[in-house]
Amino acid sequence: MKQLFDYIEANSNAALDELVRFCQQPSISAQDVGMADCAKLVATMFREYGIKAKIFKSSGCRYPFVYGEIAGESTKTLLFYNHYDVQPPEPLEEWTSPPFEPRIAEGKFWARGAADDKGDLIARLAVIDAFRKVRGKLPVTIKFLVEGEEEIVSPSIARFVSEHKDLLKADACITETGAVNWRGQPIMFLGCKGMVYCGLEASGAAQDAHAMLATSVPNPAWRLLWALSCLKDQDENVLVEGFHDDIRNPSMEELTAMMSIADSPEIAQAQDETELKELGLSSFLKGLSGAERRARDIFSPTCNIDGLESGYTGTGPKMIIPRVARARVDFRLLPNQRGKDILEKVRRHLDKNGFKDIAIVEPILLFEPAYTPLDNPFVTLVRDTAREVYKVEPGVVPWAPGSAPTHCFTELGMPVVPAGVFYFGSRPHAPNEHIRISDFIAGMKHIAAIIARFGP
């Protein structure tokens, strides 16, 4: 491995140059800015690294998928999942430099997409270059699936993966989101929560009515608020009947794994105080702190209101009874819960509580929970190689509190584990997104070690 690691370090500036090239290309899926050009750039980069590339624009898919493949000397295959789209950069005034004009300063690489997820993809390409230059060939076949819709909740990927099972067949998958925490400890999330995302809508009169008629004309805003209040109580308990039926309690092994990332009480308190200050809060929900809060983030489902819209909110007074009220809600699900089942239970719960008139409307998005068992041999491999590269015991978390299309790959029967190049302070989705160059280099070494160990 020493020759590979030496090559990676000696050529890290070249890899950063490639990251500059990639991050200079805007690719904002929410706004359709630069998407087609970025997909072409990914395919071009693949070919420059000796990777066969194909752009897929499937029916009903808003932005294309880019597939890549390069043969290895064994029959084993490793699939990398990435995305080329990024979050909108707004608010622009909070950036210290333009988001699509990458800069290197303070040992960091600053640009929109640096952490989420362009840095990961460039690191993987640089590792392929290292194997070809140092060893002449790859020990395993490498496949890439790079989508352009991750930042708009991946509406097309489940169908794409289902329709291309043979093309994507692999022995294991490395996904994005690999990171190190504030202590420099690599954190491995072995899955993610599922998600149900939908709109709720209450309708009233055919048009806005004068507020003086509030004595006799129904107000859909009140109707929607009452419906929402039947979904969750003030103690943060989800009230949907049957919602918790399929949740399994975490095993002792999973709880023990969570303890591998536990900080000392002093460090945990300092981190809580830092986060509260950044959020402008005096406390977390239910007074939680430290390990107890983090365990709730992982092992509890959620019911969340993402947005509310109704009536007049412009400048000056306007007294009306709005004709419609809308909300966006999401439920984060644990392993064994299923998205379609939860959506049906929400419908039944609203009906049973007198809210048959509340419509469940588009967009309706479903992510199933995903989980790779702790004792899977590929988890052991990624964990062992992380220990060798980072020189500390990696932290293993059963699943992440967020949601991603990981289930598309676990449902193909392959283990899925992340490995990446950012750290917990990288500010993905926020202004001044960045990665530390030291993490970029370490992340490349970790990918190289995984590929080498996965081979014959």
N, C-alpha and C positions, 0 to 999 in steps of 0.2 A: 504493500500500500504506500510505502514511502515515496516511490517514484511518482505515483499518481498525485499524492498530496503535494509534493514539491512542484509538480507541473501546475496544479490548481493555484497554488500561491503565486508562482512566477507569472502566471497569465491572468491573474485576477483583474488587472487593469483593462485587459482586452474584454473580459466578461462585463466589466462596468461600462465600457464603451458600447457594448451591445445593449445593455440595459438603458443607456441614454437613448439609443436609436429607437428602442421599443417604447419607452415612456414619452418620447417626443410626439408619438402618434396618438392623438386623442382617440378614445374609444368609449364614449359615454352612451351606454345602451338605453338609459332612461330618456335621453334626448335625441337619439339617433345621430350622434356626432362622430364621424370618422369610422364607423363600424365596418363598412365594406373594405375600406383601405386597410384597416388593422387586420382583418381576416386574411387579406392578401399578403400582408407583411409577415404574418405567422407562417403561412405556407412558404414564402420566399426564404425565411430563416431556416425552416426545416430542410429545404433542399440544399441550402448552403452548408449545412452540417451533415450532408449525406443521407438525410432522412426522406423517404418517399412521402409525398404529401398529397392530400386531396381535400378540396373544399366541398362540403355537403350543404346544399340549401334545400331542406326538406319542405314538403307542403305543410303550411301552417306554422312554419318556423320563421320567426321575425328576423333573426340574424343567423348566419351560417355557422356550422361546426367545421373545425379543421382537424383532420385526422393525419397522423404521421406514424411511420413504421420503419424501423431499421433492424436488420437481422443480426442475431447473435450466433455464437458457435454451439450453443446447447439447444435443447428442445424447450427450455423454460422461457416464459414470457412474463414481463412486468409491464403493467399499464400505468401510465401517468395521467391523472386528471388535472386540468388547469382551465382557467378562463381568461379571455383577453379583454373583456369589458371591465370598466371601472365605474366608480361612483361619480355623480356630478361633483365638480370641485367647489361649488358655492358653499359658504360665502367667500367670494374671492378676496375681499378686503382683509381677511384673516390670514392669508398666506404671506409668508415672508419673502417668497419669490414666486413667479408664475408657475402654476401647477404642471404645465406641460413644457416647461423649460428646466429640465433636470439640472441640479447642481450638487456638487460634493463639498461639504464643509463640516468641520467638527467631527471628522471620522464617520460621517453619515451621508447617505444618498437620499436626496429630497426630490420627490415628484409624486404626482397622483399615479397610483398603480404600483409604486415601488414595492410596497408590502403586499398589496391585495390586487393582483396576484402575479404581476409581471416579473417581479424579482424571482419568484419560484421557478417560472418557466425558463428564464435565462440561465439560472443556476443549473438546471437539468440539461440544457443544451451544452453548457460549458463542460459538464461532466462527460457527456458523450464525446465531445472534442478531446478531452483528456484521455479517455480510453483509446480512441483511435490513434492519437499521436504517441502515446506511451506503449500501448500493448498491440496496436494494429487492428484490434477487433474488440467487439463487445462479448462478454461471457454469456449474455442472455439477449433474447429479442426484446426490444423496447417498442411499446406502442404509446401514442399520445392521443388523447381526446381533449380538444380545447374548444370550449363553447363561448358564445358571445351573449349569453342571457343570464348569467349567474346573478348579476346585480339587479335583475328584475325578476328574481325568484325562479329562474330556470323552468319556464313553462313548457319547454319542448323536449327536455333531455330524457324524460322517462320513456316517451314514445320512441325517440331516436335510438336509445340503447336497446329497447325491446326489438326494434326492427333491424338492428345490426349486431345481434348477439354473437354471430360467428366472427365478424370482423373484430370485435372487441374482446374476444375470448382470451383470457390470461390466467396465470396462476396466482397473481396477487396484484393489488392496486395501491399506488401511493397517491394520496390526494393532497390538496393544498392545506393551508392553515397550520402547518408545523411552526412552532415558535419556542422561544426560550422566555422564562419568566424573569422577574427583576433580579433574581439571584444567579442568572445564567444557566438555570436548569432547563434542559429541553423537556417540553411537555407534550405527551402523546395522548390525544383524544381518540379513543377507539370507536367512536361513533358520534351520533348527534341526535338531538330530539327531532321528532316529527313535527309537522305543522299543518294546521287547518287555517286558511286565511279566507275571509269572505266579507261581503257587505251585508248589512242589515238595513232595511228601508221601511219607514212608516209613511203612509200617505194620508192626506186630509182632504180638504176641499179641492176643487179643480183649479183654483187659483188662490194666490195670497189674499187673505181677507183682512179687513180693518180690525185692529186690536180691541176696539170697543165691543166686538162680538165674541170676546173670549168667554162670555157667559153661556153661549149656545153653540159656537162653532168649535169642533174638536181641533186640538193643536197636536200635530204629529210629532213635534219635538218632545212634548211631555210623554207622549205614547212611547216613543223610542227610549227615552230615559227610564221609564218604568220597566220596559222589557229588558233593557241592559241590566238593571238592578236585580233581576231575577236570575241572572247568570252567575253572579259572585256576590258574596256578602262583605261587610266592612272588616271582617277578620281575615280576608284574603282566601276564603274557602270557595272553591268552584262548586256551584250548586246544581249543575246539570245532572239530572238523574242518570245513574249508570256510568258517569264519566270516569270514575276511578275503578270500575269493576275489573279491568284486565291488567292493571298496573301490578307488577311484581315488586316485592321489596328487594333492595340491593343485597347481594350476597356478602358474606363475610370477606371474601376475596376482593370484591369491588370496594367495600368500605376501607379495607386495608390499603388498596391501591390509592384511594383518595388521600390517605394519610401520608403518602409518599411526597405530596406537594405541600404538606402543612408547614407553615412557618412557626417560629417561636411566638408566644403571645405578644411580645414586645414588637416584633416585626409586623405581625398581623394587625396590631392596633395602629401602627404607623401607616400601613397601607390603607386601612379603612379611613383614617383621617385624611390622607391624601385624596382618595377617591371622593369622599364627601365634600371636600373643599372644591374639587374640580366640578362636581355636580351642583354645588351651591345648596347642599342639604345639611341638616343638623343631625340626621340619623337615617338608617335604613329601615325598611318596613319591618314591623314587629320587633324593632329594637335589636335586630340580628347583627352579629359582628363575627369577624374571624372565621374559623373553620366551620362554625355553625351556619353562617351565611353562605359560604361557598358550597357546603353540602346541600343546602336548600336550592341553590342555583342549579345544581346538577340533578338532584334526585326528586324534584318537584315539578309537576306540570304547571302550565299557566293558562290564564284567561285574561287577555289584554285588549283594551280599546286603543286602536292606532290613530283614529281620527274621528271627528264629529263635524257634521255640516248641516246647517239649517238656517233659514231665515236671512235677515239682513245683518251684516257685520261691517258695513262701510262707515264712512265719516258722517257724523251728525245723526240725529234721531230719525227713526222710521218705525212706527209702531204697527206691526203686522202680526197676523197668525200665518205662519208659513204653510205652504201647501205640501211640503215634503221634508222629511228629516232622514239623514243617512249617517251610518257609522261603518267604520272598518274595524274588524276584530280579528285577532289571531289567538289560537290555542296551540301551545307547545306540548308535545306528547312524548311519553316515555315508551321504552320498548314494551311490546305486546299491545299497546293501543294502536288502533288503525284509523286513518284519517276519514275514510268514508263512513265508518261506524260512528265516529264522534260527530260528524256533520249531521247524520241522521238523528242522533240523540239530542243534539241542539234543537233540531226541528221539532221533535216530539216534546221536548221540555218547554219550548215556547208555546206550542199548542196547548199542552196540559195546563199551563199557567195563564191561559186566556189571551194569548197573543198570536192567534192564527193569522191575524191581519199583517203581522210583521213578515216581510218578504226577505228571504235569503237570496242575494243577488250577486252578479259577477262584480269583480273577479273572484272566482272560487279556485283556490290553489291548495293542493294536497302534497305534502312531503311525508313519507312514512318514516318512522324511527329506524335507525340503523345501528348495528352493534357488532363488532368483531370480538369474540371471547378473549379474555385475558390469557388463556392458556394456548391460543393458536400459535403454531411454530413461527409464523411470520411476525407476529407481535414480539416474540422472543428475539428474533433476528434483528428487527429494527431497534429494539431496546438495547441489545448487546452492542450494536454498532454505534448507537448514540453514546453509550457509556465510554466507548473507546475514543470517540472523537472529542466529546465535551469534557471528559475527565471527571464527571460527576454522575451520580445515579439519576437517571431520567425519571421524571414524574409521569405516572400513568393515570389517566382519568377515564372512567368507563365510557362516558360520552360527553360531548360539549353541550353547554346550555342553549346554543343556537341551533339552527337548522340548515341543512345543505342536501344536495341530491345524492348523498352517499348511498342511500338505499338502492339506487339504480344498479350499483356495482355489487353490493352484498347479495342482492337478489339473483345475481348471476353465479353465485356460489364462491366468490373469491373474498379473501380477507382484505380489508381496507384500513390503512394506517397513514397518518399524515407525516410529512417531513418537510420543513421549510426554512425560510431565511429571515423571518422577522421576530421582533421581541414585543413584549406586552406594552411597550411605550411607543410603538410604531405609528399610532394614530390612523389606522385604516378607517376609511369613510369620513375622516375629519380633515380640516385644513392642516397643512404641513405634514402630510404623510411622508414617512421615511423608513429606511432600514439602516442598521449599523453595518458598516463594511466588514467588521469582524464577524458578525453573524452571517453575512453573505458568504464569506469564505468557509466558515464552519459548516454552513448548510450544504455547500457544494461537496465538502469532504464527507459529510454524512451520506449524501446520495451516492457518492462513489463507493463508500464502504458497503452500503446496502446492495448495490448492483454486484460488486465483487463477491460478497458472501452468498448472494442468491444464486450465483452461477455454479457451475460444476466444480 
